Every structure is written in C-alpha cells, then in structure tokens.
C-alpha cells in the first residue's frame, strides 16, 4: 500500500480550472460552427484531442477508483488495530 498525503496547491488548482474553462469554451464555439465551414485539419485535430482527453479521463477514473479502494482497506486495517 502506497498512500501519500500532499498539501493542496491552490495555484495549480486555479490553473487547472482556468484551463478547463478555456477548453470548454473552445469546444462550445467549435460546436456552434457548421461542419461545412470548419477545415478538415481542425476537425481531425479536435477528434484526436478528444480521443486523447477521453483516454486521460478514463485512466484518471481507474486510478481514483484504485486509490479509494486502497484508502478503504487502510481504514479497515486501522479500525481493526484500534479494536485489538
């Protein structure tokens, strides 16, 4: 079991939030433009970017699920040690 507790970095959280908002706005704008007007190179880039982002999010979900399972196991072990 490898669990580390890190101090929150509010600046990095702010940068991630800004990046996500910019990303969302860009895709909303892209979706509002008719497909006939969008260059194929931009559409290909968007498709590759979306695929990459989906893979990253799936990996993050799996990692977070494993982390929560490990934390639950650690909590159970701590509770069992307290009861002894």
Backbone as JSON Lines, residues from 0, in Angstrom:
{"i":0,"aa":"X","n":[0.85,-1.16,0.0],"ca":[0.0,0.0,0.0],"c":[0.9,1.23,0.0]}
{"i":1,"aa":"X","n":[0.63,2.15,-0.95],"ca":[1.44,3.34,-1.08],"c":[0.51,4.55,-1.12]}
{"i":2,"aa":"X","n":[0.29,5.15,0.04],"ca":[-0.61,6.3,0.14],"c":[0.19,7.49,0.61]}
{"i":3,"aa":"X","n":[0.11,8.57,-0.14],"ca":[0.8,9.79,0.23],"c":[-0.23,10.9,0.4]}
{"i":4,"aa":"X","n":[-0.01,11.74,1.38],"ca":[-0.87,12.89,1.59],"c":[-0.08,14.13,1.21]}
{"i":5,"aa":"X","n":[-0.62,14.89,0.28],"ca":[0.05,16.09,-0.2],"c":[-0.76,17.31,0.19]}
{"i":6,"aa":"X","n":[-0.07,18.4,0.43],"ca":[-0.74,19.66,0.71],"c":[-1.35,20.18,-0.6]}
{"i":7,"aa":"X","n":[-2.56,20.73,-0.5],"ca":[-3.24,21.25,-1.68],"c":[-2.48,22.44,-2.24]}
{"i":8,"aa":"X","n":[-2.32,22.46,-3.54],"ca":[-1.7,23.58,-4.22],"c":[-2.81,24.37,-4.91]}
{"i":9,"aa":"X","n":[-3.27,25.42,-4.26],"ca":[-4.41,26.18,-4.77],"c":[-4.1,26.87,-6.09]}
{"i":10,"aa":"X","n":[-2.85,27.25,-6.32],"ca":[-2.48,27.89,-7.58],"c":[-2.63,26.91,-8.74]}
{"i":11,"aa":"X","n":[-2.15,25.68,-8.55],"ca":[-2.3,24.67,-9.6],"c":[-3.77,24.35,-9.84]}
{"i":12,"aa":"X","n":[-4.56,24.29,-8.77],"ca":[-5.99,24.05,-8.91],"c":[-6.64,25.16,-9.73]}
{"i":13,"aa":"X","n":[-6.24,26.41,-9.47],"ca":[-6.77,27.55,-10.22],"c":[-6.38,27.45,-11.7]}
{"i":14,"aa":"X","n":[-5.12,27.09,-11.97],"ca":[-4.69,26.96,-13.36],"c":[-5.46,25.85,-14.08]}
{"i":15,"aa":"X","n":[-5.71,24.72,-13.39],"ca":[-6.48,23.64,-14.0],"c":[-7.91,24.07,-14.28]}
{"i":16,"aa":"X","n":[-8.48,24.83,-13.36],"ca":[-9.85,25.32,-13.54],"c":[-9.93,26.27,-14.74]}
{"i":17,"aa":"X","n":[-8.95,27.18,-14.85],"ca":[-8.91,28.1,-15.99],"c":[-8.74,27.35,-17.29]}
{"i":18,"aa":"X","n":[-7.83,26.36,-17.3],"ca":[-7.59,25.56,-18.5],"c":[-8.85,24.83,-18.92]}
{"i":19,"aa":"X","n":[-9.54,24.23,-17.96],"ca":[-10.78,23.51,-18.27],"c":[-11.85,24.45,-18.82]}
{"i":20,"aa":"X","n":[-11.96,25.65,-18.26],"ca":[-12.94,26.61,-18.76],"c":[-12.61,27.06,-20.19]}
{"i":21,"aa":"X","n":[-11.34,27.27,-20.47],"ca":[-10.93,27.65,-21.83],"c":[-11.24,26.52,-22.8]}
{"i":22,"aa":"X","n":[-10.93,25.29,-22.38],"ca":[-11.2,24.12,-23.2],"c":[-12.7,24.0,-23.5]}
{"i":23,"aa":"X","n":[-13.52,24.14,-22.47],"ca":[-14.98,24.05,-22.65],"c":[-15.49,25.12,-23.6]}
{"i":24,"aa":"X","n":[-15.0,26.34,-23.44],"ca":[-15.43,27.45,-24.29],"c":[-15.02,27.21,-25.74]}
{"i":25,"aa":"X","n":[-13.8,26.73,-25.95],"ca":[-13.32,26.46,-27.31],"c":[-14.18,25.4,-27.99]}
{"i":26,"aa":"X","n":[-14.54,24.34,-27.27],"ca":[-15.35,23.3,-27.88],"c":[-16.78,23.74,-28.09]}
{"i":27,"aa":"X","n":[-17.3,24.6,-27.21],"ca":[-18.65,25.15,-27.44],"c":[-18.66,26.0,-28.7]}
{"i":28,"aa":"X","n":[-17.6,26.8,-28.88],"ca":[-17.51,27.6,-30.11],"c":[-17.37,26.71,-31.34]}
{"i":29,"aa":"X","n":[-16.56,25.68,-31.23],"ca":[-16.36,24.77,-32.36],"c":[-17.66,24.07,-32.72]}
{"i":30,"aa":"X","n":[-18.44,23.7,-31.71],"ca":[-19.71,23.01,-31.97],"c":[-20.76,23.95,-32.55]}
{"i":31,"aa":"X","n":[-20.63,25.24,-32.29],"ca":[-21.62,26.19,-32.81],"c":[-21.39,26.53,-34.29]}
{"i":32,"aa":"X","n":[-20.21,26.2,-34.8],"ca":[-19.89,26.48,-36.2],"c":[-20.36,25.3,-37.05]}
{"i":33,"aa":"X","n":[-21.01,25.57,-38.18],"ca":[-21.42,24.47,-39.07],"c":[-20.21,23.67,-39.56]}
{"i":34,"aa":"X","n":[-20.39,22.36,-39.7],"ca":[-19.28,21.49,-40.09],"c":[-18.72,21.84,-41.46]}
{"i":35,"aa":"X","n":[-19.56,22.38,-42.34],"ca":[-19.09,22.71,-43.69],"c":[-18.02,23.8,-43.66]}
{"i":36,"aa":"X","n":[-18.07,24.66,-42.65],"ca":[-17.16,25.8,-42.57],"c":[-15.83,25.43,-41.9]}
{"i":37,"aa":"X","n":[-15.84,24.41,-41.06],"ca":[-14.65,24.04,-40.3],"c":[-13.68,23.27,-41.21]}
{"i":38,"aa":"X","n":[-12.42,23.69,-41.25],"ca":[-11.44,22.96,-42.06],"c":[-11.25,21.53,-41.55]}
{"i":39,"aa":"X","n":[-11.0,20.62,-42.46],"ca":[-10.86,19.21,-42.09],"c":[-9.67,19.0,-41.15]}
{"i":40,"aa":"X","n":[-8.61,19.79,-41.32],"ca":[-7.45,19.63,-40.43],"c":[-7.83,19.97,-38.99]}
{"i":41,"aa":"X","n":[-8.67,20.99,-38.79],"ca":[-9.12,21.34,-37.46],"c":[-10.03,20.26,-36.88]}
{"i":42,"aa":"X","n":[-10.87,19.69,-37.73],"ca":[-11.75,18.6,-37.28],"c":[-10.92,17.37,-36.88]}
{"i":43,"aa":"X","n":[-9.9,17.05,-37.66],"ca":[-9.03,15.92,-37.33],"c":[-8.3,16.17,-36.02]}
{"i":44,"aa":"X","n":[-7.8,17.39,-35.84],"ca":[-7.12,17.73,-34.6],"c":[-8.06,17.59,-33.42]}
{"i":45,"aa":"X","n":[-9.29,18.11,-33.56],"ca":[-10.27,18.04,-32.48],"c":[-10.6,16.59,-32.15]}
{"i":46,"aa":"X","n":[-10.74,15.76,-33.17],"ca":[-11.04,14.34,-32.94],"c":[-9.91,13.65,-32.18]}
{"i":47,"aa":"X","n":[-8.68,13.9,-32.58],"ca":[-7.52,13.3,-31.89],"c":[-7.42,13.82,-30.47]}
{"i":48,"aa":"X","n":[-7.67,15.12,-30.3],"ca":[-7.6,15.71,-28.97],"c":[-8.66,15.12,-28.05]}
{"i":49,"aa":"X","n":[-9.86,14.97,-28.57],"ca":[-10.95,14.4,-27.77],"c":[-10.64,12.96,-27.37]}
{"i":50,"aa":"X","n":[-10.11,12.19,-28.32],"ca":[-9.74,10.8,-28.0],"c":[-8.67,10.76,-26.91]}
{"i":51,"aa":"X","n":[-7.67,11.62,-27.05],"ca":[-6.59,11.67,-26.05],"c":[-7.14,12.06,-24.68]}
{"i":52,"aa":"X","n":[-8.0,13.06,-24.67],"ca":[-8.58,13.54,-23.41],"c":[-9.46,12.47,-22.77]}
{"i":53,"aa":"X","n":[-10.23,11.75,-23.58],"ca":[-11.07,10.67,-23.04],"c":[-10.21,9.57,-22.42]}
{"i":54,"aa":"X","n":[-9.11,9.23,-23.07],"ca":[-8.2,8.22,-22.51],"c":[-7.61,8.69,-21.19]}
{"i":55,"aa":"X","n":[-7.22,9.97,-21.12],"ca":[-6.68,10.51,-19.87],"c":[-7.72,10.45,-18.75]}
{"i":56,"aa":"X","n":[-8.96,10.81,-19.07],"ca":[-10.01,10.79,-18.05],"c":[-10.34,9.37,-17.6]}
{"i":57,"aa":"X","n":[-10.33,8.42,-18.54],"ca":[-10.56,7.02,-18.17],"c":[-9.45,6.52,-17.26]}
{"i":58,"aa":"X","n":[-8.21,6.87,-17.58],"ca":[-7.07,6.49,-16.74],"c":[-7.21,7.11,-15.35]}
{"i":59,"aa":"X","n":[-7.61,8.37,-15.3],"ca":[-7.78,9.04,-14.02],"c":[-8.89,8.37,-13.19]}
{"i":60,"aa":"X","n":[-9.98,8.0,-13.84],"ca":[-11.06,7.31,-13.13],"c":[-10.58,5.99,-12.53]}
{"i":61,"aa":"X","n":[-9.85,5.22,-13.32],"ca":[-9.33,3.94,-12.84],"c":[-8.39,4.16,-11.67]}
{"i":62,"aa":"X","n":[-7.48,5.13,-11.81],"ca":[-6.53,5.44,-10.75],"c":[-7.25,5.89,-9.47]}
{"i":63,"aa":"X","n":[-8.25,6.74,-9.62],"ca":[-9.01,7.21,-8.46],"c":[-9.79,6.08,-7.79]}
{"i":64,"aa":"X","n":[-10.33,5.16,-8.59],"ca":[-11.04,4.01,-8.02],"c":[-10.09,3.13,-7.22]}
{"i":65,"aa":"X","n":[-8.9,2.87,-7.78],"ca":[-7.91,2.07,-7.05],"c":[-7.49,2.77,-5.77]}
{"i":66,"aa":"X","n":[-7.3,4.09,-5.85],"ca":[-6.9,4.85,-4.67],"c":[-7.97,4.77,-3.59]}
{"i":67,"aa":"X","n":[-9.23,4.88,-3.96],"ca":[-10.3,4.81,-2.96],"c":[-10.38,3.42,-2.34]}
{"i":68,"aa":"X","n":[-10.15,2.37,-3.14],"ca":[-10.13,1.01,-2.6],"c":[-9.0,0.85,-1.6]}
{"i":69,"aa":"X","n":[-7.82,1.38,-1.95],"ca":[-6.68,1.29,-1.05],"c":[-6.93,2.07,0.25]}
{"i":70,"aa":"X","n":[-7.57,3.24,0.13],"ca":[-7.88,4.02,1.33],"c":[-8.9,3.29,2.21]}
{"i":71,"aa":"X","n":[-9.87,2.65,1.6],"ca":[-10.84,1.88,2.37],"c":[-10.16,0.72,3.1]}
{"i":72,"aa":"X","n":[-9.25,0.04,2.4],"ca":[-8.51,-1.05,3.04],"c":[-7.69,-0.53,4.22]}
{"i":73,"aa":"X","n":[-7.04,0.62,4.03],"ca":[-6.23,1.2,5.1],"c":[-7.11,1.58,6.29]}
{"i":74,"aa":"X","n":[-8.3,2.11,6.03],"ca":[-9.22,2.48,7.11],"c":[-9.67,1.25,7.87]}
{"i":75,"aa":"X","n":[-9.95,0.17,7.15],"ca":[-10.36,-1.08,7.81],"c":[-9.23,-1.6,8.67]}
{"i":76,"aa":"X","n":[-7.99,-1.55,8.15],"ca":[-6.84,-2.04,8.94],"c":[-6.63,-1.19,10.18]}
{"i":77,"aa":"X","n":[-6.78,0.13,10.04],"ca":[-6.63,0.98,11.22],"c":[-7.71,0.71,12.26]}
{"i":78,"aa":"X","n":[-8.92,0.52,11.81],"ca":[-10.02,0.23,12.74],"c":[-9.82,-1.12,13.41]}
{"i":79,"aa":"X","n":[-9.33,-2.11,12.69],"ca":[-9.11,-3.43,13.29],"c":[-7.96,-3.37,14.31]}
{"i":80,"aa":"X","n":[-6.94,-2.53,14.06],"ca":[-5.85,-2.38,15.01],"c":[-6.31,-1.65,16.27]}
{"i":81,"aa":"X","n":[-7.23,-0.69,16.12],"ca":[-7.76,0.04,17.27],"c":[-8.59,-0.89,18.16]}
{"i":82,"aa":"X","n":[-9.3,-1.82,17.54],"ca":[-10.16,-2.71,18.31],"c":[-9.37,-3.75,19.1]}
{"i":83,"aa":"X","n":[-8.14,-4.02,18.7],"ca":[-7.32,-5.05,19.38],"c":[-6.75,-4.56,20.66]}
